[in-house]
Each structure stands twice: as C-alpha cells, then as structure tokens.
Amino acid sequence: MTFKNHFLILLTFCSIYYAQSIYRTDTLITLINGFEDKYGNSHIYYQINQKSFYQEVDTTFLTLYVYDTKNQLEQKLFNSYEVNYNISQNSFKKSIVDFYCLDDELQKYIVLYNLYTSTDTSVVLLNYDGQEYHIDNGSAYFMQLINDTIWINLNNKIYFSSDYGKNWDTINNASSGYYLLSISPFNTNITFYSKDGRLYKSSNRGNVVELVHDDDYWYDDVKMYYEKDKKHIYAITANYDHKDLLISDNYGEAGSWKAVKKFLTENSTMVIDDSIAGQIYYSTYDEIYFSTDFGLSFKLLTKLSEQINGLYKKPGTNILYCSTKNKIYEIKYDDNGVLSQKVLKVFYPGEVLKLYPLATGNKWIYHEVGWAADIYLHPINDFKTIEVISDTIINNIRFYKIKEREFIHYETIDSSNGKIYIAYFDGDNINYFNERNLNALPGDDFSRGMVREIADSVKYIFGKNRFDRKFYINSLDVIFQEYVDGIGLYREERSFDFGYTISVLKGFIIDGVLYGDTTKVDVKDEKEKIPKDYILYQNYPNPFNSETIITFSIPKHEHVILKIYDVLGREISTLFNKELEAGFHEFKFNAQNYYSGIYFYKIKAGNFSDTRKMILLK
C-alpha cells in the first residue's frame, strides 16, 4: 500500500471516529514558540492537545494554531493525531516533530511530522505551498532551520534541504547509538549528540565526537539555546523526577557545563532573547525567573496561579508571553518589576466540567469502609450522604451549600479552569479554604496535597460506558479520587495517622433522576447484607511491622485465591485458596519471616482480579 493510500485511510478513519466520539477530555495548550512579522507584531504558535475515548479506542487530537496578538485573531495551521486500539494493540499516529515560520511570514511555514501506521513509519515534511514530501521511512525527533536550510536527524544520518523540503541531501551521522541533539546556528559543522544520556560534541558533523558532559540526563528531547556571543549555550535537562538548567560558558566544551538551577519541575521551560546578549528566562511550576548576566544570577519576574508550560520573549522588548494549561498571558515589565499581566486567550476546559455536576438537588450516597485505631483496631463500615441543598451568592460568587453528614460547607466550580473551590464560611469570612482541580497536571496542588499521577479511561458504571479520571495524590489525607462523567466523585481513599477509609458510590440523584441505590441501612444490617461489588481493600495498617489485615468483598459464592508476591513478582505465600460465600472477608498476613520492602497481594475470584501494594517496615 502506498504512503498516499495509508494517509487517506487514516484521515477517513479519524473523520468517522471524531464524529462518533462521545468522551472528550480537557484541552491542554503547549506554547511552542513565536515570531515577529515585518511590522513588529508578535505571533504566538501553539499546539492544543485533546483526548477522546470511544469504546475500545482512545485518540489524542493535536492541532497547531497561530495567534496574532495585535488583532487577537487565531488561525488553524495543522492537525495531527494519535489513535490507539486497546484490544489489538495497534496504533496510528501522526505527531508533530517541529514547526517553523519562514522569513517571518505566517503564510510561509513548514511542519515536520512522523506518520506511524500498523505496517510502517515514515517522516513527512508539509511545505507552506501545501505539498507533503515523504523524506524516508523511519522516525525523526529533531529539526532545525538555519539560514533557510532545514536540518533533520533520521536513520542515523543528517538530512538537509535548501529548498524547503523538495530535495534532500544526507551526511553520515556519528556512529550507531549517537542521537543528534543540536546543530550550531553559527557553524553547522559543530554538532551535539546524546549517547546513553551523556553529551558529546563534534566539530566535523559527527566524524569525530568527544564526551563533554558525563551526567546521564541528556536525551533526545533536550533543546539547546545558543547565545549571540558564541560562547554561552543553555539547556534544560531531565534528571529522573525533576529538571536542571545547565549553562556552558565555553561553547559546550568539556569542563564548561554547570547546573545553575536544580530541581526544576517537570513542565519547566526556558527561552532567551536573541537580540540582547545574556537575557535568559525560565519557568518552574507557576513562577518565571530571569537573568541579564548569562545566568550568573536570577530574579523572580512573576508568579501565576497555575503551572507554566511555555515561554516566548518578544525580541528587544520588555514583553514576555507564556502559556499555562488553558491560558496564554502577556506580561509587560521594567527594571522595577511587572507593569501589567493580562490573559490574551482562554481555552475553556469544556466537558471536563461534567466530571462534577454541581447543582441544587443533586445527591450522592457512599458506602464507606476501612479501619481505625484508638486503643484497639476496629473496622469502619458506614454510609455518608453528600447533598447540594441550595445555592447562594457570597463575595459576588455563586456558591452551592453542601451538607456532608451533619456538616455544612460551600463549593463553587470555576468554568475557566476546572477548579473546585471548597470553603467554610462565618458570615462573609472564609474560615477554611481548599481546592480540587479537575484540570490538574502532575505536580499541581490538589485537596491539601499534590497530584502524583493522573489516569483517564472509559469504564462501565451504572449501566453505561462513562469517561472517568483518577487522581493519585501525595497527601496526609486524601490519597486517591476518581471522578466519572455525569456523576461526580465516584471513589475516594483517605489515609490518616491511625487508619484509612475507602468510599465507593452506592447511588445518586442528578437533575432529579435516581441512579443505583440511594437508601441507607444500619451498619449492623449492612454487615449481614450481600455486597454488590468485588472490592479488594487496602491493607491496614500500611506500612506495617510484621502483621497486617487484608480485606475484600465478593457479591456471590466464588472460589477465591489470595496470594502474596515480592517486588520482583515472585510468589512468596498463598493466604487462601478455597470456596467462599458472598460477603466481607478478612485475612491476616504475618510477615515476621520476610525482609522489609514492597510486597503485593493479589486476589482472584471468578473473573475478578485485582492487585494492591503494601510496605513492610521492620
């Protein structure tokens, strides 16, 4: 099948799929760069990422836009996508490598992208004249435009074109295993490579390479910035769970690299002003810092209320543009600080708001189980009701009055960013304030903690397939929350000093329609009632010293197998392997003969299977 036929089939499939897609997540902006037109107006180009789910297929749509900051006009330039089949494990992907405007004119641009199909992978360049040039099979991860010449790395060769992609020449790259990171814009014979995470430099396009930085976090997504003094080079590298800002003051030579800022956040980014030597800007979480002395010292420029993921500096001015997950800002400043800071464009989170339907009359009933300890260890088996009983205006904001058990608090949700604000009021005074962000990224604050991981999926809940989002949280209180489209909070796990609780939705009323079971019974009666769900609960205590309790529920008679595994996946114990009646069951695991460390316990009951982690500390 030809490349063209592959491309047409993919476009046809995505058009059909897009029309049928019913589960759509929030919008994510990634600010890529910007340019100045011949009149001195700034144009910001950025990519919008949005996920959709349909049955067994999930798709990420990526659209490239450019925004005219003077006329406040947005123009779509290019669509790409990733389509994944969960069942067959096949995937289609059309992903952007990089994008450039030519001669500072919006009408002239090039886009390099990789096209992945079930049978092959190819690299394509889209020219501003609408032509798509198939460069070669393989996958590219790098493109630079230097003096109207396009440079890319593909199949361990350097490809370059001086006619915007119509014709290509090649240069043999460095030896196998070396990945081209960057080409000097001042001398294209000077190239930098990554191998095993270390940085190498060549003065003859890879014929001879020299190790110049031995730390193992130089990977193929590192971008290098070259100062006009032809001495300084800057880069942000990924070092395991954080990033570092590195600077070389001798054009990347060995011994010249220094980490000037460490432990930056995952979304940290940087930019330099090509027209003014020594000006560097970098972001970490919600803060922007700048230097005017080649990175010898930095000052805080501004702090926003959400994570920053992109920067563009208007050359020769005191104007900086930055993006967050769903906003683009313009920041003007002088030597004394920020003069003005305004939002140029907002991308509303849209359907993510359906994860929390906040309206008067809505009601949720949860079954809460767990363990608590005062003098003695005792189980928790209870119900809690959360109900929206009214709405009111407080401090010019519409809040909904929430009753949770016998306690009252107020909640509102900001449609511009997906944040749920939770407050306790005494008159017009806020006694306590908390927030949950349905649009959060890893590292964001969430319910008095920090988001560690986010997982999106579609699952069958209350009679239909629904989109759901899980938040794994580092906190001393809430450690897990799961929200479901059209329902709200579906499951929550809390951990405290002497116990834990798991709350699972039993029934709810949304817009007057009842789903599931909203009746409540006494705890005594509930213990004798057959559970409706298969649930493997978190062991308690956890971490534990020698002995812990594992609890699970099964809704019918089943053959149950409960096993313990070590961190390498080796089975070390079978706690149970017999028939069990429906109900709640618990087993003690005595680990006095085992070493401290991470262990896993796994249950299999009929078609149900689940695994949880526990920590043994001695």
C-alpha positions in Angstrom: 0.0 0.0 0.0 1.4 3.4 -0.9 2.1 6.2 1.6 -0.7 8.3 0.0 -3.3 5.5 0.5 -2.2 5.0 4.1 -2.7 8.7 4.6 -6.2 8.8 3.1 -7.3 5.8 5.1 -6.1 7.4 8.3 -7.8 10.6 7.5 -11.1 8.8 6.7 -10.9 6.8 9.9 -10.2 9.8 12.1 -13.1 11.7 10.5 -15.5 8.9 11.2 -14.2 8.3 14.7 -14.2 12.0 15.5 -17.8 12.3 14.7 -18.7 9.3 16.9 -16.5 10.2 19.8 -18.5 10.8 23.0 -16.0 11.0 25.7 -13.7 14.1 25.4 -11.3 15.3 27.9 -10.0 18.8 28.7 -7.9 21.0 26.5 -4.1 21.2 27.0 -2.1 24.1 25.5 1.5 23.7 24.7 3.1 27.0 23.7 5.8 26.2 21.2 7.3 29.5 20.0 6.6 32.7 18.3 7.8 35.1 15.7 7.7 38.8 14.7 6.2 39.9 11.4 7.7 42.7 9.3 5.5 45.3 11.2 6.9 44.2 14.6 3.7 42.4 15.7 4.1 39.2 17.7 2.5 35.9 16.6 2.4 33.0 19.0 2.0 29.5 17.7 1.0 26.7 20.0 -0.4 23.2 20.0 -3.7 22.2 21.6 -3.9 18.6 22.8 -7.3 17.0 23.4 -8.2 13.3 24.2 -11.3 11.5 23.1 -12.5 8.0 24.0 -14.9 5.8 22.1 -15.5 2.2 23.1 -12.0 0.5 23.0 -10.3 3.3 21.1 -8.7 6.4 22.6 -7.4 9.2 20.4 -5.3 12.3 21.1 -6.0 15.2 18.7 -3.3 17.7 18.3 -4.0 20.9 16.5 -1.4 23.6 15.6 -2.6 27.2 15.8 -1.1 30.7 15.5 -2.4 33.7 17.4 -2.0 37.3 16.2 -1.5 39.3 19.4 -2.3 42.7 17.9 -5.5 41.8 16.0 -6.4 39.0 18.5 -7.0 36.5 15.7 -6.4 32.8 15.8 -5.7 30.7 12.7 -5.5 26.9 12.5 -2.4 25.6 10.6 -2.2 21.9 11.0 -4.0 18.8 12.5 -2.2 15.7 13.8 -3.5 12.8 15.9 -2.7 9.6 17.8 -5.2 6.8 17.6 -4.7 3.8 19.8 -6.6 0.5 19.8 -6.6 -1.1 23.3 -7.8 -4.5 22.1 -5.5 -5.2 19.2 -2.6 -3.0 20.5 -2.4 -1.4 17.0 -2.0 2.3 16.8 -2.0 5.1 14.2 -0.1 8.3 15.0 0.6 11.5 13.1 2.7 13.5 15.5 4.4 16.9 15.0 8.2 17.0 15.4 8.7 20.7 15.0 7.3 23.8 13.1 8.9 26.9 11.7 7.7 30.1 10.1 9.8 31.2 7.2 11.0 34.8 6.6 8.7 36.0 9.5 5.7 35.5 7.3 2.7 33.5 8.6 1.8 32.4 5.0 5.1 30.5 4.8 5.7 27.7 7.2 6.9 24.1 7.4 5.8 21.3 9.6 7.8 18.1 10.1 5.8 15.1 11.4 6.1 11.4 11.8 3.4 9.1 10.4 3.0 5.8 12.2 0.8 3.1 10.8 0.3 -0.6 11.7 2.8 -1.6 9.0 5.5 1.2 8.8 6.7 4.5 10.0 7.6 7.4 7.7 8.8 11.1 8.0 6.9 13.8 6.2 7.5 17.5 5.7 4.5 19.7 5.0 5.5 22.8 3.0 3.7 26.1 3.0 2.6 25.5 -0.6 0.5 22.6 0.6 2.9 19.9 -0.7 3.8 16.9 1.5 7.2 15.5 1.0 7.9 11.9 2.1 11.5 12.1 3.2 12.2 8.5 4.2 10.9 5.6 6.3 11.8 5.8 9.9 11.2 8.2 12.8 12.6 11.7 13.2 12.8 13.6 16.5 14.8 16.7 15.6 14.5 19.6 13.1 16.4 22.9 12.9 16.0 25.7 10.5 19.4 27.6 10.0 19.7 30.3 7.3 16.8 28.8 5.2 18.3 25.3 5.3 16.3 22.5 7.1 18.2 20.0 9.1 16.8 16.8 10.5 18.1 13.6 12.0 16.8 10.3 10.5 18.1 6.7 10.3 21.5 7.7 11.9 22.0 10.3 9.1 21.7 14.1 9.0 19.3 15.1 6.2 19.3 18.7 4.9 17.3 20.6 2.4 17.9 24.1 1.0 14.6 24.3 -1.0 12.1 23.8 1.9 11.8 20.0 1.5 11.7 19.4 -2.2 15.2 17.9 -2.4 17.3 16.3 0.3 21.0 15.5 0.8 22.5 13.4 3.5 25.5 13.3 5.7 26.6 10.2 7.6 25.9 10.8 11.3 28.2 9.7 14.2 28.5 6.0 15.0 25.5 4.0 15.9 23.9 4.9 19.2 24.6 8.6 19.0 21.5 10.8 18.6 21.8 14.2 17.2 20.6 16.9 19.7 21.5 20.2 18.1 23.5 22.0 15.4 25.3 25.2 16.0 23.4 28.1 14.2 26.8 29.8 13.7 28.8 26.9 12.4 26.9 23.9 11.1 30.0 21.7 11.3 29.6 21.8 15.1 27.0 19.3 16.3 26.0 17.9 19.7 24.9 14.3 20.3 23.4 12.2 23.1 24.5 8.6 23.8 23.4 6.7 27.0 22.2 10.0 28.3 25.6 11.7 28.0 26.5 14.7 25.9 29.1 14.6 23.0 30.4 17.3 20.7 31.7 17.1 17.2 33.5 19.8 15.1 33.1 17.9 11.9 29.4 16.8 11.9 30.0 13.5 13.7 33.1 12.1 12.1 34.9 12.5 15.5 32.9 13.0 18.7 34.2 14.0 22.2 32.4 13.5 25.6 31.8 16.9 27.0 29.3 16.2 29.9 29.2 12.9 31.8 25.9 13.3 33.7 23.4 10.8 32.3 20.3 13.0 31.6 21.0 14.3 28.0 18.2 12.7 26.0 16.7 13.3 22.6 14.1 15.8 23.8 16.7 18.3 25.1 16.7 21.6 23.3 19.8 23.8 23.3 19.9 27.6 23.1 22.9 29.4 21.6 23.9 32.9 22.8 24.9 35.5 20.3 28.3 35.9 22.0 29.1 32.5 20.5 30.3 31.3 23.9 27.3 30.5 26.1 24.9 27.6 25.5 21.9 26.8 27.6 19.8 23.7 28.1 17.2 22.2 30.4 17.8 18.5 31.0 15.5 15.9 32.6 17.1 14.3 35.7 14.8 11.5 36.8 11.9 13.2 38.7 13.0 16.8 38.0 14.8 19.1 35.6 18.0 21.1 35.8 19.1 24.3 34.0 22.6 23.9 32.6 24.9 26.5 31.2 28.2 26.3 29.2 30.4 29.3 29.1 32.8 27.8 26.5 30.6 26.7 23.7 29.8 23.3 25.1 33.4 22.2 25.6 34.3 19.6 28.3 34.5 21.1 31.8 32.4 24.1 30.9 29.0 22.8 31.8 27.4 23.9 35.1 24.0 23.2 36.6 23.0 26.7 37.8 19.4 25.7 38.8 18.5 22.3 40.1 15.2 20.6 40.9 13.0 22.4 38.5 9.5 21.0 37.9 8.6 18.6 35.1 7.0 21.3 32.9 9.9 23.7 33.3 10.8 25.5 30.1 13.1 28.4 29.0 13.7 31.0 26.4 16.4 33.5 25.5 16.3 36.9 23.8 18.3 36.5 20.6 18.7 40.3 20.2 20.1 41.0 23.7 23.1 39.0 25.0 22.8 37.5 28.4 19.0 37.5 28.8 17.6 34.2 30.0 14.1 33.3 31.2 13.0 30.1 32.7 9.8 28.8 34.5 9.4 26.3 37.3 5.9 25.4 38.3 4.0 28.8 38.4 7.0 31.1 38.6 9.1 32.9 36.0 12.7 33.9 36.7 15.1 35.9 34.5 18.8 36.8 34.3 20.6 39.6 32.5 24.1 38.3 33.2 24.3 35.0 31.3 22.8 33.1 34.2 25.2 34.2 37.0 22.2 35.4 38.9 18.4 35.2 38.6 15.4 37.2 39.9 11.8 36.3 40.2 9.8 38.1 37.5 6.2 37.0 38.3 4.1 34.2 39.8 0.9 32.9 38.3 -1.8 30.8 39.9 -1.1 27.6 37.8 1.7 25.7 36.1 3.5 27.4 33.2 4.4 25.2 30.3 5.8 27.6 27.6 7.6 30.9 27.1 8.2 33.3 24.2 10.2 36.5 24.5 9.4 39.4 22.2 12.9 40.3 21.0 14.4 43.6 22.2 11.5 44.5 24.4 10.2 44.0 28.0 7.3 41.8 26.8 7.1 38.1 27.6 4.4 35.6 26.6 3.7 32.5 28.5 1.1 29.6 28.5 -0.5 27.5 31.1 -2.7 24.5 30.6 -5.6 26.6 29.2 -4.5 30.2 29.1 -2.0 32.5 27.2 -0.6 35.5 29.1 1.1 38.7 28.0 3.5 40.1 30.7 5.0 43.6 30.5 7.7 44.6 32.9 10.6 47.1 33.6 13.6 47.2 35.9 11.2 47.6 38.9 9.0 44.6 38.2 5.8 43.7 36.4 3.9 46.6 34.9 0.9 44.6 33.6 -0.1 41.0 33.3 -3.2 40.0 31.2 -4.8 36.9 29.8 -4.8 37.1 26.0 -6.7 33.9 25.4 -8.6 31.3 27.4 -9.4 27.8 26.3 -12.3 26.6 28.5 -12.0 23.0 29.8 -15.4 22.2 28.4 -16.6 18.7 29.0 -14.2 18.1 32.0 -16.8 20.1 34.0 -19.2 17.2 33.5 -16.9 15.3 35.9 -18.5 17.3 38.7 -22.2 18.2 38.1 -22.8 20.8 40.8 -26.5 21.8 41.1 -29.1 22.2 43.8 -30.9 18.9 44.5 -28.0 16.6 43.4 -27.2 13.9 46.0 -24.7 11.1 46.4 -24.7 8.1 48.8 -21.4 6.4 49.6 -20.5 3.2 51.3 -17.5 3.8 53.5 -15.3 1.0 54.8 -11.9 0.9 56.4 -10.0 0.6 59.7 -9.3 3.0 62.5 -7.3 2.6 65.7 -7.6 4.3 69.1 -6.7 1.9 71.8 -7.9 -1.1 69.7 -8.1 -1.7 66.0 -11.7 -1.6 64.8 -13.3 -1.7 61.4 -15.3 1.1 59.7 -18.5 0.2 57.8 -20.7 3.1 57.4 -22.6 5.3 54.9 -22.2 9.0 54.2 -24.5 11.3 52.2 -23.4 14.4 50.3 -26.2 16.7 49.1 -26.5 20.1 47.4 -29.2 21.7 49.4 -29.2 25.3 48.0 -27.1 28.0 46.3 -26.2 31.5 47.3 -24.1 34.5 46.4 -21.1 35.1 48.6 -18.4 37.7 47.8 -20.1 38.1 44.3 -19.5 34.4 43.6 -22.2 31.7 43.3 -21.6 29.0 45.9 -23.5 25.8 46.5 -24.4 24.9 50.0 -23.3 21.3 50.6 -24.4 19.0 53.5 -22.0 16.1 54.2 -23.3 14.1 57.0 -24.2 16.8 59.6 -21.6 19.2 58.4 -22.1 22.2 56.1 -19.7 23.7 53.6 -19.8 25.6 50.3 -18.5 24.8 46.9 -18.1 26.5 43.6 -16.5 25.5 40.3 -14.6 27.8 38.0 -15.7 27.1 34.4 -12.5 28.8 33.1 -10.1 26.3 34.7 -12.0 23.4 36.1 -11.1 24.2 39.8 -13.5 23.2 42.6 -13.2 25.7 45.4 -14.4 24.4 48.9 -14.9 26.8 51.7 -16.4 27.1 55.2 -17.9 30.5 55.9 -18.7 32.5 59.0 -20.9 35.2 57.5 -18.8 36.6 54.7 -15.5 35.5 56.3 -13.8 32.4 55.0 -12.6 30.2 57.8 -11.1 27.4 55.7 -10.4 27.2 52.0 -9.4 24.2 49.9 -9.5 23.3 46.2 -9.5 20.4 43.8 -8.5 20.9 40.2 -10.2 18.6 37.6 -7.9 20.1 35.1 -4.7 19.4 37.1 -1.4 18.2 35.9 1.1 16.1 37.9 2.7 18.4 40.4 -0.4 20.6 40.9 -1.9 21.2 44.3 -4.9 19.1 44.9 -7.0 18.7 48.1 -4.2 19.7 50.5 -1.8 17.5 48.6 0.0 17.3 45.3 -1.1 15.3 42.2 1.3 12.4 41.6 -0.3 10.8 38.7 -3.5 11.1 36.5 -5.2 8.3 34.6 -8.0 8.7 32.1 -10.2 5.8 30.9 -13.7 4.6 30.0 -15.4 2.1 32.3 -18.9 0.6 32.6 -20.5 2.4 35.6 -24.2 2.5 36.5 -25.5 1.0 33.3 -23.3 2.6 30.6 -19.8 3.3 29.5 -18.6 6.6 31.0 -15.4 8.6 30.9 -13.6 8.7 34.2 -10.5 10.4 35.6 -8.4 9.1 38.5 -6.1 11.3 40.6 -3.3 9.7 42.7 -2.3 12.2 45.3 0.6 12.7 47.7 -1.1 13.8 50.8 -1.5 13.2 54.5 -5.3 12.9 53.9 -6.9 12.2 50.5 -4.6 9.8 48.5 -7.0 8.9 45.7 -10.0 10.3 44.0 -11.9 9.1 40.9 -14.4 11.3 39.0 -16.9 10.0 36.5 -18.6 11.9 33.6 -22.1 13.0 34.5 -21.8 11.5 38.1 -19.1 13.3 40.1 -16.9 11.8 42.8 -17.2 8.0 42.4 -14.5 6.7 44.7 -12.2 8.2 47.3 -9.4 6.8 49.5 -8.2 8.6 52.6 -5.2 7.7 54.8 -4.7 9.2 58.3 -2.5 8.6 61.3 -4.3 5.6 62.6 -6.4 4.2 59.8 -7.8 4.6 56.4 -11.2 4.8 54.6 -12.5 3.9 51.2 -15.7 5.5 50.0 -17.5 4.0 46.9 -20.6 5.5 45.4 -23.7 3.4 46.0 -26.3 5.6 44.4 -27.0 9.2 43.4 -29.6 11.7 42.1 -28.5 14.0 39.3 -31.0 16.6 37.9 -33.9 14.7 39.6 -33.0 11.3 38.1 -32.2 8.5 40.5 -29.3 6.0 39.7 -28.3 3.0 41.8 -29.4 2.6 45.4 -29.8 5.8 47.5 -31.3 4.0 50.5 -29.4 3.7 53.7 -29.5 0.9 56.3 -28.0 0.5 59.7 -24.4 -0.6 59.8 -25.4 -3.7 61.7 -27.8 -4.7 58.9 -25.3 -3.8 56.2 -22.7 -6.3 57.6 -25.2 -9.0 57.1 -26.1 -7.7 53.6 -24.5 -9.3 50.5 -22.1 -6.8 48.9 -22.8 -5.6 45.4 -19.3 -5.3 44.2 -16.0 -7.2 44.1 -13.5 -5.0 46.0 -10.0 -5.6 47.3 -9.3 -3.1 50.0 -6.0 -1.5 51.0 -4.4 -3.5 53.8 -4.3 -2.0 57.3 -2.0 -0.9 58.8 0.2 0.1 55.8 3.1 0.4 56.2 3.1 -2.4 58.7 5.6 -4.2 61.0 5.2 -8.0 60.8 1.4 -8.2 60.7 -1.4 -6.6 58.6 -5.0 -7.3 57.7 -6.2 -7.8 54.1 -10.0 -7.3 53.5 -12.1 -7.9 50.4 -15.8 -8.3 49.4 -17.4 -10.7 46.9 -21.1 -10.5 45.9 -21.6 -14.2 45.3 -20.2 -17.7 46.1 -16.7 -17.9 44.5 -13.5 -19.9 44.5 -11.1 -17.3 45.9 -7.3 -17.3 45.7 -5.3 -14.7 47.7 -1.5 -14.6 47.1 1.4 -12.5 48.2 4.3 -11.6 45.8 7.6 -9.8 46.3 8.7 -6.7 44.4 10.2 -9.0 41.6 6.9 -10.7 41.1 7.8 -13.9 42.7 5.0 -15.7 44.7 6.0 -16.0 48.3 2.8 -17.1 50.0 -0.8 -18.3 49.4 -3.1 -17.0 52.1 -6.2 -18.6 50.8 -7.3 -21.0 48.0 -10.8 -22.3 48.8 -14.5 -21.7 48.2 -16.0 -18.7 50.0 -19.6 -17.4 50.4 -20.6 -13.9 49.4 -19.8 -11.2 51.9 -16.9 -9.3 53.5 -13.8 -11.3 54.4 -10.5 -10.5 56.1 -7.2 -12.4 56.4 -4.1 -11.7 58.5 -0.7 -11.7 56.8 2.2 -12.4 59.1 5.5 -11.3 57.6 7.8 -11.8 60.5 10.0 -14.1 58.3 10.3 -11.6 55.5 12.6 -8.7 54.9 11.5 -5.1 54.9 10.3 -3.8 51.5 7.5 -3.6 49.0 5.1 -6.5 48.5 2.0 -7.1 46.5 -1.2 -9.0 47.4 -3.4 -10.3 44.6 -6.9 -11.7 44.6 -8.7 -13.8 42.0 -12.4 -14.6 42.5 -14.1 -15.9 39.4 -13.4 -13.4 36.6 -12.5 -10.7 39.1 -8.8 -10.0 39.7 -7.1 -7.1 41.5 -3.7 -6.3 43.0 -2.6 -3.8 45.7 0.8 -2.8 47.1 1.8 -2.9 50.7 5.0 -1.9 52.6 6.7 -3.9 55.3 8.9 -1.9 57.7 10.8 -3.5 60.5 
